């Protein structure tokens, strides 16, 4: 009986846990899931014979070691900041590791030692990063195998609200994954290549420099740039390509309104604000504006950022309650933490709301000197507050990769991501069998 140790059972873990438990009866796995506290959503699995839920401090190295010694695979669904500690334990106990998170610089430095020990630390196996890698590299490899020259690659993914005309939400957005990551998204310098020219956008300009994208059947979106697209030149083997750009999808108008928070400084996470215990939503916005005892907060904000008082940006802010005299409800916090707390009051999914994942790739290539284009589209809608699109598209590919690792079907070693055929072919095949289809258009000539 092979043993899996899973650290972390947050909302993105639900479908991973469900998949592993279902597969455990086929492959005779024993699963131990360790977290500080389990939600009621996992009660349905409590009587399954091959799974054990253990409440404990996942930061306790002695506790981790007690269970990792006997493991055949360690999976970390903890926040990314804790992966390195888990990874070092895996090296100590010589255990393979699986995560959904981006490889950090510190994790990458472990690569030689991981490979020397004959281990695989597989990362970025969820959605974004994860399915985006696998679906993109499949097309890139196919084009290269046919001898075509790839000239441009663009990729966008977003976790959004599924369309619902009966629910008023001018943002057309709510939190479908870690709210803190949403609030801090885009900070740093965005780097990419456009038509052979290197481009660098600072955070303060990011949400004003968006790309309009139409996806058939789902309407109009806007995309803003992810931090560093240039690193994918080597990851995907695209040195010499004229355009490479990776971004995040939102509905039109989102970015212009989010830019209000950026320009105010409300997404800053570097200092603690004073007087938070007595602060209202309205006070929070006013704290970033100049003093004027005669003008309203709305008027000062509109004047400062050149907004129309009746425009869409102010409408979204009003709907979110930022001009209300409602207490924030915290005793302390950075601007980013307070912003997150206020947004959660309106941006938390209700039972009658479903989330949606949208991924879109564009590939431009030369076929005997003729420029052609391929589009890839992947859309998944959530079923309920447990079977969300986010949980499914993060958890299920993770589960499939776990199966490949446990069944010794992967020969690669070291600190890796799923850009190898031995990984992405079986994962994409099983996802398709489960009706998670990535639709690649036929190549068409660019007019």
C-alpha positions in Angstrom: 0.0 0.0 0.0 1.5 3.3 -1.1 1.1 6.3 1.2 0.3 9.9 0.4 0.8 12.8 2.8 -1.2 15.9 1.9 -0.5 19.1 3.8 -3.3 21.7 3.5 -7.0 21.2 3.0 -8.2 24.7 1.9 -10.9 25.3 -0.7 -8.6 24.7 -3.7 -7.9 21.2 -2.3 -11.5 19.8 -2.3 -11.4 18.2 -5.7 -7.8 17.0 -5.3 -8.9 15.2 -2.1 -12.0 13.8 -3.8 -9.9 12.5 -6.8 -7.2 10.9 -4.6 -9.8 9.2 -2.4 -11.7 7.8 -5.5 -8.4 6.5 -7.0 -7.2 5.1 -3.7 -9.7 2.2 -3.9 -8.3 1.3 -7.4 -4.6 1.7 -6.6 -4.6 0.8 -2.9 -3.3 4.1 -1.6 -3.5 5.3 2.0 -4.0 9.1 2.3 -3.2 11.1 5.3 -4.3 14.7 5.2 -2.9 17.2 7.7 -4.2 20.7 8.4 -4.8 22.9 11.4 -8.5 22.8 10.9 -10.9 21.0 8.6 -14.1 22.5 7.2 -17.4 20.7 7.2 -17.1 20.3 3.4 -14.8 17.3 4.0 -17.1 15.4 6.4 -18.5 13.3 3.5 -15.0 11.7 3.2 -14.6 11.0 6.9 -15.8 7.4 6.7 -13.8 6.4 3.6 -11.5 3.5 4.5 -8.2 4.7 2.9 -8.1 8.3 4.3 -7.1 9.8 7.6 -7.7 13.4 8.6 -5.3 14.7 11.2 -5.6 18.1 12.8 -2.2 19.5 13.7 0.3 22.3 13.2 1.7 21.8 9.8 4.6 24.0 10.8 5.7 21.5 13.4 8.7 19.8 11.9 8.5 16.8 14.3 4.8 16.2 13.3 5.7 16.4 9.6 8.6 14.1 10.0 6.6 11.5 11.9 4.3 11.0 8.8 6.7 11.8 6.0 9.1 9.0 7.0 6.6 6.4 5.6 5.3 8.4 2.7 5.7 7.5 -1.0 4.6 11.0 -2.1 4.2 14.3 -0.3 1.8 16.9 -1.6 1.8 20.5 -0.4 -1.4 22.6 -0.8 -0.2 25.1 1.8 0.4 28.7 0.9 3.5 29.0 -1.3 5.6 30.6 1.5 5.7 27.2 3.3 6.7 25.0 0.4 10.4 25.5 0.9 10.2 24.1 4.5 8.2 21.1 3.2 10.8 20.7 0.3 13.7 20.6 2.7 12.0 17.9 4.8 11.4 15.9 1.5 15.1 16.1 0.8 16.0 15.0 4.3 13.6 12.0 4.1 14.2 11.5 0.4 10.6 11.8 -0.6 9.1 13.1 -3.9 7.1 16.3 -3.7 4.1 17.7 -5.6 2.8 21.4 -5.4 0.5 23.6 -7.4 2.6 26.8 -6.9 5.2 28.6 -9.0 8.8 27.5 -8.4 10.4 30.1 -6.2 14.1 31.0 -6.6 14.8 29.2 -3.3 13.1 26.0 -4.6 15.0 26.2 -7.9 18.3 26.3 -6.0 17.5 22.8 -4.6 17.3 21.4 -8.1 20.8 19.8 -8.3 20.5 18.2 -4.8 17.0 16.9 -5.7 18.2 15.4 -8.9 21.3 13.9 -7.2 19.1 12.1 -4.8 17.0 10.7 -7.6 13.9 12.6 -6.6 11.2 14.6 -8.4 9.8 17.8 -7.0 7.0 18.6 -9.5 5.5 22.1 -9.2 3.0 24.3 -11.1 0.6 21.4 -11.7 -2.8 23.1 -11.1 -4.4 25.6 -13.4 -2.4 28.7 -13.7 0.3 27.6 -13.4 -0.4 24.1 -14.7 -3.0 23.4 -17.4 -1.8 26.6 -19.1 1.7 25.1 -19.3 0.5 21.7 -20.5 -1.9 23.0 -23.1 0.5 25.6 -24.5 3.6 23.4 -24.7 1.6 20.7 -26.5 0.8 23.1 -29.3 4.3 24.5 -29.3 5.9 21.0 -29.6 3.4 20.1 -32.3 4.3 23.2 -34.4 8.0 22.7 -33.9 7.7 19.0 -34.8 6.1 20.0 -38.1 8.9 22.4 -38.9 6.9 25.7 -38.4 8.5 28.8 -37.0 6.6 30.2 -34.1 6.6 34.0 -34.2 4.2 35.0 -31.3 2.7 33.4 -28.3 0.1 35.0 -26.0 -1.6 33.4 -23.1 -4.3 34.6 -20.7 -6.1 32.9 -17.8 -8.7 34.2 -15.3 -10.8 33.0 -12.5 -14.1 34.9 -12.8 -17.8 34.8 -12.1 -20.0 32.7 -14.4 -22.5 34.9 -16.2 -25.7 35.3 -14.3 -28.1 38.0 -15.4 -30.2 37.8 -12.2 -27.3 38.9 -10.0 -26.2 42.5 -9.9 -22.4 42.8 -9.8 -20.8 45.6 -11.9 -17.4 44.1 -11.4 -18.6 40.7 -12.8 -16.0 39.3 -10.4 -15.6 37.8 -6.9 -12.9 36.0 -5.1 -12.5 32.5 -6.4 -9.0 31.8 -5.0 -6.7 33.3 -2.3 -8.0 36.9 -1.8 -4.6 38.1 -0.7 -3.0 37.0 -3.9 -5.7 38.9 -5.9 -5.1 42.1 -3.9 -1.4 41.9 -4.4 -1.5 40.7 -8.0 0.7 42.5 -10.6 3.1 44.2 -8.1 6.6 44.5 -9.5 7.6 45.2 -13.1 5.8 43.4 -16.0 8.3 42.2 -18.7 7.4 40.9 -22.1 8.4 41.2 -25.8 6.2 42.8 -28.4 7.1 42.6 -32.1 10.8 42.1 -31.3 10.9 45.0 -28.7 11.4 44.4 -25.0 8.7 46.1 -22.9 8.7 47.0 -19.2 5.5 48.2 -17.5 5.7 49.4 -13.9 2.9 48.4 -11.5 1.5 52.0 -11.4 0.7 51.8 -15.2 -0.2 48.1 -15.4 -4.0 48.3 -15.1 -4.2 51.1 -17.8 -2.3 49.0 -20.3 -4.8 46.2 -21.1 -5.5 44.1 -24.1 -9.1 43.5 -25.4 -9.9 39.8 -26.1 -13.1 38.3 -27.5 -13.7 34.6 -26.8 -16.5 33.1 -28.9 -19.4 32.0 -26.8 -18.3 34.0 -23.7 -17.9 37.5 -24.9 -15.5 40.3 -24.3 -12.6 40.2 -21.8 -9.6 42.4 -21.0 -6.2 41.1 -20.1 -3.4 42.7 -18.0 0.2 41.5 -18.0 1.6 39.0 -15.5 5.0 39.9 -14.0 7.6 38.2 -16.1 6.8 36.7 -19.4 10.5 36.7 -20.4 11.3 33.6 -18.2 9.1 31.5 -20.5 11.6 32.1 -23.4 13.8 29.4 -21.9 11.0 27.4 -20.1 9.1 26.9 -23.4 12.2 27.1 -25.7 11.1 30.2 -27.4 14.3 32.3 -27.7 14.1 34.4 -30.9 10.3 34.7 -30.9 9.0 38.2 -31.8 6.2 38.4 -29.2 5.6 36.7 -25.9 3.0 37.9 -23.4 1.3 36.2 -20.5 -1.6 37.8 -18.7 -4.7 37.6 -16.5 -8.3 37.9 -17.8 -11.0 40.1 -16.3 -14.3 41.5 -17.6 -14.1 44.9 -19.3 -13.9 47.8 -16.9 -12.4 45.8 -14.0 -8.9 47.0 -14.6 -9.8 50.7 -14.8 -11.5 50.5 -11.4 -8.8 48.4 -9.8 -6.4 51.1 -11.0 -8.1 53.4 -8.5 -6.8 51.3 -5.6 -3.4 51.2 -7.1 -3.1 55.0 -7.7 -4.4 55.7 -4.1 -1.9 53.3 -2.6 -4.6 51.0 -1.2 -2.8 47.9 -2.3 0.3 48.7 -0.4 1.3 45.9 2.0 4.5 47.6 3.4 3.2 49.5 6.4 0.5 49.3 9.2 -2.2 52.0 9.2 -3.2 53.8 12.4 -6.6 54.1 13.9 -7.9 51.1 12.1 -10.2 50.0 15.0 -12.3 53.2 14.5 -12.0 53.3 10.7 -15.0 53.0 8.4 -14.9 52.1 4.7 -15.4 55.7 3.9 -12.5 56.7 6.2 -10.3 54.2 4.5 -10.7 55.8 1.1 -10.5 59.3 2.6 -7.2 58.5 4.3 -5.5 58.5 0.9 -7.0 61.9 -0.2 -6.1 65.5 0.5 -7.8 67.3 3.4 -10.7 69.5 2.4 -13.5 70.0 4.9 -16.0 71.2 2.3 -15.8 68.5 -0.4 -17.2 65.0 -0.1 -15.0 61.9 -0.3 -16.6 61.1 -3.6 -15.8 64.5 -5.1 -12.2 64.5 -3.9 -11.6 61.0 -5.3 -13.2 61.9 -8.6 -11.2 65.1 -8.9 -7.9 63.5 -7.8 -8.1 60.6 -10.4 -10.1 62.4 -13.1 -13.2 60.2 -12.7 -16.8 60.9 -13.7 -18.9 61.0 -10.6 -21.6 59.0 -12.4 -19.1 56.9 -14.3 -18.5 53.1 -14.1 -15.5 53.3 -11.8 -17.5 55.2 -9.2 -20.5 52.8 -9.7 -18.3 49.8 -8.9 -16.8 51.5 -5.8 -20.2 52.5 -4.5 -21.6 48.9 -5.0 -18.6 47.6 -3.1 -19.4 49.9 -0.1 -16.3 52.0 -0.1 -18.3 55.2 0.6 -20.3 53.6 3.4 -19.9 54.5 7.1 -19.7 50.8 7.9 -16.9 50.0 10.3 -14.0 48.1 8.6 -14.0 45.5 11.4 -10.3 45.2 12.0 -8.1 46.4 14.8 -4.9 46.7 12.7 -3.8 46.1 9.1 -1.8 47.3 6.1 -3.7 49.1 3.3 -3.8 45.8 1.3 -5.1 43.8 4.3 -7.9 46.4 4.9 -8.8 46.5 1.2 -9.0 42.7 1.1 -11.2 42.7 4.3 -13.6 45.3 2.8 -13.8 43.5 -0.6 -14.6 40.1 1.1 -17.9 41.5 2.3 -19.1 41.8 -1.3 -16.7 39.6 -3.2 -17.5 36.2 -1.4 -19.4 33.7 -3.5 -23.0 33.0 -2.5 -24.7 29.7 -2.9 -26.5 30.8 -6.0 -23.3 32.0 -7.7 -20.9 29.9 -9.7 -17.3 30.7 -10.7 -15.8 30.3 -14.1 -12.3 29.6 -15.4 -11.3 31.0 -18.8 -8.0 30.3 -20.5 -7.0 31.5 -24.0 -3.8 31.0 -26.0 -2.8 32.5 -29.3 0.0 31.1 -31.4 1.3 32.8 -34.6 3.6 30.8 -36.9 5.0 30.8 -40.4 4.0 28.0 -42.7 6.2 28.3 -45.9 6.3 32.0 -45.4 2.6 32.3 -44.8 1.6 33.7 -41.4 -1.0 31.5 -39.6 -2.7 31.5 -36.3 -4.1 29.0 -33.8 -6.4 29.8 -30.8 -6.8 27.5 -27.8 -9.8 27.9 -25.5 -10.5 26.3 -22.2 -13.7 27.2 -20.2 -14.9 25.5 -17.0 -17.9 26.6 -14.9 -18.3 25.7 -11.2 -21.2 23.5 -10.0 -21.5 24.8 -6.4 -19.5 26.3 -3.6 -17.4 23.1 -3.2 -17.1 21.9 -6.8 -15.9 25.3 -8.0 -14.2 25.7 -11.4 -11.1 26.8 -9.5 -11.0 23.8 -7.2 -11.6 21.4 -10.1 -9.0 22.9 -12.5 -6.4 23.1 -9.7 -7.1 19.8 -7.9 -7.8 17.3 -10.7 -4.6 17.8 -12.7 -2.7 17.7 -9.4 -4.4 14.3 -8.7 -3.5 12.9 -12.1 0.2 14.0 -11.7 0.2 12.4 -8.2 -1.0 9.1 -9.8 1.8 9.3 -12.4 4.4 9.8 -9.7 3.0 7.1 -7.5 2.9 4.6 -10.4 6.5 5.4 -11.3 5.5 6.6 -14.8 7.7 9.7 -14.8 11.4 9.4 -15.5 12.3 13.0 -15.0 14.1 14.1 -11.8 14.9 17.4 -10.2 12.8 20.5 -9.6 10.4 20.5 -12.6 7.2 21.8 -14.1 4.8 19.8 -16.4 6.3 20.7 -19.8 7.4 17.2 -20.7 5.4 14.9 -22.9 5.4 12.1 -20.3 3.5 14.5 -18.0 1.2 16.6 -20.2 0.0 13.9 -22.6 -1.5 11.6 -20.0 -2.8 14.6 -17.9 -4.5 16.2 -20.9 -5.9 12.9 -22.1 -7.5 12.1 -18.7 -8.8 15.6 -18.4 -10.5 15.2 -21.8 -12.0 11.9 -20.7 -13.5 13.8 -17.8 -15.0 16.4 -20.2 -12.4 19.1 -19.5 -11.6 19.8 -23.1 -9.1 22.3 -24.4 -10.4 23.4 -27.8 -7.6 24.2 -30.4 -8.8 25.9 -33.5 -7.7 24.9 -37.0 -4.8 27.0 -38.2 -6.0 30.0 -40.2 -4.2 32.5 -42.3 -3.7 35.9 -40.7 -5.3 38.6 -42.8 
